[in-house]
Amino acid sequence: MEKTVQLYEGKAKKVFATEDPEIVIVSYKDDATALDGLKKGTIVGKGAINNRMSNYIMRLLEKHGVPTHFVEELNDRETAVKKVSIVPLEVIIRNISAGSFAKRYGVEEGIVFKEPTIEFSYKNDDLHDPLINSYHALALGLATKEEIETIKKMAFKVNEVMKEYFKGLGVTLVDFKLEFGRLSDGSIVLADEISPDTCRFWDSKTNEKLDKDRFRRDMGGVEDAYKEMMRRVFGE
């Protein structure tokens, strides 16, 4: 599988076309941004960790009946995935209060919810990804009613599988962001990535943060946190 032209470069990844119009190659970078792009930096080794962990979780989810864009891991930083058009919704599942949820509603971090919550953000950098609901998504033509239902169902299934999996590694899955895409036949699959960039992971015993919050909040030990997650997933 060979890269041809670069199609896109985002904050954390580059995307390349291949000789197959249905397949693209995603290349993960070590660049890190936070606070709506205001904070920029580098987390050494992050690209490889996010790539490998994301692929591992995608394969796990496939086994549990969640369709994903994953095709094949090519090397530490590059993966072949199905070409999708991204549904412009960021889907956030929360099991415990943290981050913007705690800030927005004036509650402390660490409140365990009776059941998980779901939130949508309109994926639009110029507007700073505002929170929207499913009625807004329909009104803006971002997705159909059926697609929204499918996305919700898949997102909660992802949560179920991941919560159980990470619990076995001594990690609490606090919250996470998902993105979905449409294949050329219109079917919805899980896309983007699942990594310490997109999830909040807390050590089950100490509540130590093992994710990008360490970068966002200048807590130090960012690389170590990513490596620790890698060690727990792969035993490396």
Summary of the structure (lengths in Angstrom):
residues: 236
radius of gyration: 17.1
end to end distance: 27.4
largest distance: 50.8
contacts: 719
relative contact order: 0.16
helix: 31%
strand: 33%
